[in-house]
Amino acid sequence: MAQRDQDLRGAVTASRTSIGWSVLAGVAAITVGLGANALSLLAYGLDAAVDAAASAMILLDLRIEVLGGHPPAHRRAERTVGFALLLIGAAVSVQSVRGLRSGTGPDHTTLGIIIAVASTLALPPLAVWKMRLGRRLKSPALQGDGFLTGAGGALAAITLGGMMLDRTLDWWWADPAAAAVIAAFLVVAGILTLRDRGLHSRT
């Protein structure tokens, strides 16, 4: 029991860390992405915002369990997250197509690259931490949240690749193309969440 209590408290810490990072990186990415017309950075920032909301749901459950209670069902909240992912994915898809048709890339942004690099480095270890605790606690929800965090790290890497290709090789299309990849992930994640295979998947 003592080990489980320790793991629960570790999971609370991991979720809090995830929320803090997602809010900070998300706001920064959205702000810089809008200012520099960097579609992939904007898409990553929107994904980070949804990830923060998902982690907040998990944190609520964990805090209740730490206090000895029984976590409530969050199906309605999961549906909200699922629809948000679909809407963001659709919006990013439209913007990426427009970007490819216009033939104009984003403005060069050093701050955007720093955000993407930091997220690419920070999110994978955080994802492993949450998934490891989720396995020990036998919590599919926490494992699913860890997967979302890991996916966020992959999306940050895609964002970084798009911006670097545009900056170093002047491949203007790399940024909207990266945004299209992120949009596809968001749509798939939204569908899986609405089918009850997302945050609380038991597969």
C-alpha positions as CSV (number, residue, x, y, z in Angstrom):
1,M,0.0,0.0,0.0
2,A,2.9,2.4,0.8
3,Q,4.3,1.8,-2.7
4,R,1.0,2.5,-4.3
5,D,0.6,5.7,-2.3
6,Q,4.0,6.8,-3.4
7,D,3.2,6.0,-7.0
8,L,-0.1,8.0,-6.8
9,R,1.8,11.0,-5.4
10,G,4.4,10.6,-8.2
11,A,1.6,10.5,-10.7
12,V,0.1,13.7,-9.3
13,T,3.5,15.4,-9.6
14,A,3.9,14.1,-13.2
15,S,0.4,15.4,-14.2
16,R,1.0,18.8,-12.6
17,T,4.4,19.0,-14.4
18,S,2.6,18.1,-17.7
19,I,-0.1,20.7,-17.2
20,G,2.4,23.4,-16.4
21,W,4.6,22.6,-19.4
22,S,1.7,22.3,-21.8
23,V,0.2,25.6,-20.7
24,L,3.5,27.5,-20.9
25,A,4.6,25.9,-24.2
26,G,1.1,26.1,-25.7
27,V,0.6,29.8,-25.0
28,A,4.1,30.6,-26.3
29,A,3.7,28.4,-29.4
30,I,0.2,29.9,-30.3
31,T,1.4,33.5,-29.7
32,V,4.6,33.1,-31.8
33,G,2.9,30.9,-34.4
34,L,0.2,33.6,-35.0
35,G,2.8,36.3,-35.2
36,A,5.1,34.5,-37.6
37,N,2.4,32.8,-39.6
38,A,4.0,29.4,-38.6
39,L,1.2,27.0,-39.1
40,S,3.0,24.0,-37.6
41,L,3.9,25.9,-34.5
42,L,0.4,27.1,-34.1
43,A,-1.0,23.6,-34.5
44,Y,1.5,22.3,-31.9
45,G,0.4,25.0,-29.5
46,L,-3.3,24.1,-29.9
47,D,-2.5,20.4,-29.4
48,A,-0.6,21.4,-26.2
49,A,-3.7,23.2,-24.9
50,V,-5.8,20.1,-25.4
51,D,-3.1,18.0,-23.8
52,A,-3.2,20.3,-20.7
53,A,-7.0,19.8,-20.5
54,A,-6.6,16.0,-20.7
55,S,-3.9,16.0,-18.0
56,A,-6.1,18.2,-15.8
57,M,-8.8,15.5,-16.0
58,I,-6.4,12.8,-15.0
59,L,-5.0,15.0,-12.2
60,L,-8.5,15.4,-10.7
61,D,-8.9,11.6,-10.6
62,L,-5.5,11.1,-9.1
63,R,-6.1,13.6,-6.3
64,I,-9.4,12.0,-5.4
65,E,-7.8,8.6,-5.3
66,V,-4.9,9.9,-3.1
67,L,-7.5,11.2,-0.6
68,G,-9.1,7.7,-0.6
69,G,-12.1,8.5,-2.8
70,H,-13.4,6.9,-6.0
71,P,-12.7,8.9,-9.2
72,P,-15.8,10.0,-11.2
73,A,-16.5,9.1,-14.8
74,H,-15.4,11.7,-17.2
75,R,-17.1,10.5,-20.4
76,R,-18.7,14.0,-21.1
77,A,-15.3,15.7,-20.6
78,E,-13.7,13.1,-22.9
79,R,-16.2,13.9,-25.6
80,T,-15.4,17.6,-25.2
81,V,-11.7,16.8,-25.7
82,G,-12.5,14.6,-28.7
83,F,-14.6,17.3,-30.4
84,A,-11.9,19.9,-29.7
85,L,-9.3,17.7,-31.3
86,L,-11.5,17.2,-34.4
87,L,-12.3,20.9,-34.7
88,I,-8.7,21.9,-34.3
89,G,-7.5,19.2,-36.8
90,A,-10.1,20.4,-39.3
91,A,-9.1,24.1,-38.9
92,V,-5.4,23.3,-39.2
93,S,-6.1,21.2,-42.3
94,V,-7.8,24.1,-44.0
95,Q,-5.1,26.5,-43.1
96,S,-2.3,24.1,-44.3
97,V,-4.0,23.7,-47.7
98,R,-4.3,27.5,-48.0
99,G,-0.7,27.8,-47.1
100,L,0.4,25.3,-49.7
101,R,-1.8,27.0,-52.3
102,S,-0.5,30.5,-51.5
103,G,3.1,29.5,-51.9
104,T,4.3,31.5,-49.0
105,G,6.0,30.2,-45.9
106,P,6.3,31.5,-42.4
107,D,8.5,34.2,-41.1
108,H,11.7,33.0,-39.6
109,T,11.4,32.8,-35.8
110,T,14.2,31.9,-33.5
111,L,11.9,31.8,-30.5
112,G,9.6,29.3,-32.3
113,I,12.6,27.0,-32.9
114,I,13.6,27.3,-29.3
115,I,10.0,26.3,-28.2
116,A,10.0,23.3,-30.5
117,V,13.5,22.2,-29.4
118,A,12.6,22.5,-25.7
119,S,9.4,20.5,-26.2
120,T,11.1,17.8,-28.3
121,L,13.6,17.3,-25.5
122,A,11.2,17.7,-22.5
123,L,8.1,15.7,-23.4
124,P,9.4,12.2,-24.2
125,P,10.9,11.7,-20.6
126,L,7.7,13.1,-19.1
127,A,5.7,10.6,-21.2
128,V,7.8,7.7,-20.1
129,W,7.4,8.7,-16.5
130,K,3.6,8.9,-16.7
131,M,3.3,5.6,-18.7
132,R,5.6,3.8,-16.2
133,L,3.5,5.0,-13.3
134,G,0.4,4.2,-15.1
135,R,1.5,0.6,-15.6
136,R,2.4,0.3,-11.9
137,L,-0.9,1.8,-10.8
138,K,-2.8,-0.3,-13.5
139,S,-4.3,3.0,-14.7
140,P,-5.1,3.0,-18.5
141,A,-6.1,6.6,-18.2
142,L,-2.6,7.6,-17.0
143,Q,-1.0,5.5,-19.6
144,G,-3.2,7.1,-22.2
145,D,-2.2,10.5,-21.0
146,G,1.4,9.5,-21.2
147,F,0.9,8.5,-24.8
148,L,-0.7,11.9,-25.5
149,T,2.4,13.6,-24.0
150,G,4.7,11.4,-26.1
151,A,2.7,12.3,-29.2
152,G,3.1,15.9,-28.3
153,G,6.9,15.4,-28.3
154,A,6.7,13.8,-31.7
155,L,4.5,16.7,-33.0
156,A,7.1,19.2,-31.6
157,A,9.8,17.4,-33.5
158,I,7.7,17.6,-36.7
159,T,7.2,21.3,-36.1
160,L,10.9,21.7,-35.6
161,G,11.7,19.9,-38.8
162,G,9.3,22.0,-40.8
163,M,10.7,25.3,-39.5
164,M,14.3,24.2,-39.9
165,L,13.8,23.1,-43.5
166,D,12.2,26.4,-44.3
167,R,15.0,28.3,-42.6
168,T,18.0,26.4,-43.9
169,L,16.8,25.3,-47.3
170,D,14.1,27.9,-48.0
171,W,11.6,25.1,-48.4
172,W,8.5,27.3,-47.8
173,W,6.2,24.3,-48.1
174,A,7.7,22.4,-45.2
175,D,5.8,24.3,-42.6
176,P,2.3,23.9,-44.0
177,A,3.2,20.3,-44.8
178,A,4.2,19.7,-41.2
179,A,1.0,21.3,-40.1
180,A,-1.0,18.9,-42.3
181,V,0.7,16.0,-40.6
182,I,-0.2,17.4,-37.2
183,A,-3.8,18.0,-38.3
184,A,-4.1,14.3,-39.4
185,F,-2.9,13.2,-36.0
186,L,-5.4,15.5,-34.2
187,V,-8.3,14.2,-36.3
188,V,-7.3,10.5,-35.6
189,A,-6.9,11.2,-31.9
190,G,-10.3,13.0,-31.8
191,I,-12.0,10.0,-33.4
192,L,-10.4,7.5,-31.1
193,T,-11.3,9.6,-28.0
194,L,-15.0,9.8,-29.2
195,R,-15.0,6.1,-29.6
196,D,-13.9,5.7,-26.0
197,R,-10.4,4.5,-27.0
198,G,-8.6,7.7,-26.1
199,L,-7.8,8.9,-22.6
200,H,-9.3,5.9,-20.8
201,S,-8.5,3.3,-23.3
202,R,-8.1,-0.2,-21.9
203,T,-6.5,-1.8,-24.9
